[in-house]
């Protein structure tokens, strides 16, 4: 089981996504928990490292937990993604590990990882993605 935390940030029916260097798929920004970190500790650290954005902890809202086959891993390796929405300060700027920052619509779902595709389905069903 891969334990990840992700930030869901939606503007005008599009969701913020990133593509890491050396990868072809897009992923919601976030990352893996380090030993002893809470969900919010992980989220704040990862988003700062990846996008130079400061999340406002006091606005964090749990948006759901999603599971799927882990992208680019052997069959049977699952990722568990705990997602949060959160206000922020600053504009997303890719770090050295991020090749691209994009705003995706539901039509772009096929360009994302399996777990992100499940999240896109949920966001569409809630009327939040175009």
C-alpha positions in Angstrom: 0.0 0.0 0.0 1.3 3.4 -1.0 0.1 6.1 1.4 -0.3 9.5 -0.4 -1.9 12.8 0.4 -3.2 15.2 -2.3 -4.5 18.7 -2.7 -7.7 19.2 -4.8 -7.7 22.7 -6.1 -10.5 23.6 -8.6 -11.0 26.9 -10.4 -13.6 27.4 -13.1 -14.4 23.7 -13.5 -10.8 22.7 -13.9 -8.5 20.9 -11.4 -4.9 21.7 -10.8 -2.6 18.8 -11.8 1.1 18.2 -12.2 3.4 16.1 -14.2 6.7 14.9 -12.6 9.9 14.9 -14.6 10.2 11.5 -16.4 6.5 10.8 -16.2 3.8 10.9 -18.9 0.7 11.0 -16.7 -0.7 13.9 -14.6 -1.2 13.7 -10.9 -3.0 15.8 -8.3 -0.3 17.6 -6.4 0.9 16.1 -3.1 3.0 13.1 -2.1 4.0 10.5 0.3 3.9 10.8 4.1 7.1 10.8 6.0 7.4 9.0 9.3 5.4 10.7 12.1 3.7 13.2 9.8 -0.1 13.9 9.9 -2.1 14.3 6.7 -1.9 18.1 6.9 1.9 18.1 7.8 2.4 16.0 4.6 0.1 18.1 2.5 1.6 21.4 3.5 5.2 20.2 3.1 4.6 18.5 -0.3 2.7 21.5 -1.8 5.4 23.9 -0.7 8.1 21.7 -2.1 6.3 21.0 -5.4 4.6 24.3 -6.2 6.0 27.0 -3.8 2.4 27.5 -2.5 1.6 28.0 1.2 -1.5 26.2 2.2 -3.7 27.7 5.0 -4.1 24.8 7.5 -7.1 26.3 9.2 -9.1 26.1 5.9 -8.3 22.4 5.2 -11.3 20.3 4.5 -11.1 16.5 4.0 -12.4 15.7 0.5 -12.2 11.9 0.6 -10.1 8.8 0.5 -9.6 7.0 -2.8 -7.9 3.7 -3.7 -6.7 2.2 -7.0 -3.9 0.2 -8.6 -0.7 2.3 -8.2 0.5 3.8 -11.5 3.8 2.5 -12.8 3.9 -0.2 -10.1 3.4 -4.0 -10.4 -0.1 -5.4 -10.4 -1.5 -5.6 -6.9 0.3 -2.6 -5.5 -2.4 -0.2 -4.4 -2.3 3.5 -3.7 -4.4 5.1 -1.0 -4.9 8.8 -1.6 -6.3 11.0 1.1 -7.5 14.3 -0.4 -8.0 17.8 1.0 -9.2 21.1 -0.3 -7.5 24.1 1.2 -7.1 27.8 0.7 -3.6 29.0 -0.2 -1.3 31.9 -0.6 0.8 32.3 -3.8 0.5 31.0 -7.3 1.7 27.5 -8.3 5.2 27.5 -9.7 6.8 24.1 -10.5 9.8 23.0 -8.6 12.7 21.2 -10.1 10.9 17.8 -9.7 7.8 19.1 -11.5 8.0 19.3 -15.3 4.5 20.8 -15.8 1.6 22.4 -14.0 -1.7 22.2 -15.8 -5.4 22.8 -15.3 -7.4 19.7 -16.4 -11.0 19.3 -17.4 -12.9 16.0 -17.1 -12.2 15.3 -20.8 -8.5 15.1 -19.8 -9.2 12.3 -17.4 -7.5 9.7 -19.5 -4.2 11.6 -19.1 -4.2 10.9 -15.3 -3.3 8.1 -13.0 -5.9 5.4 -12.1 -6.6 6.9 -8.6 -6.9 10.4 -10.1 -9.4 9.1 -12.6 -11.6 7.9 -9.7 -11.3 11.4 -8.2 -12.2 13.0 -11.5 -15.3 10.8 -11.7 -16.4 12.0 -8.2 -15.7 15.6 -9.0 -17.8 15.3 -12.2 -20.7 13.7 -10.3 -20.6 16.6 -7.8 -20.9 19.0 -10.7 -17.5 20.5 -10.0 -15.6 19.6 -13.2 -16.4 20.6 -16.7 
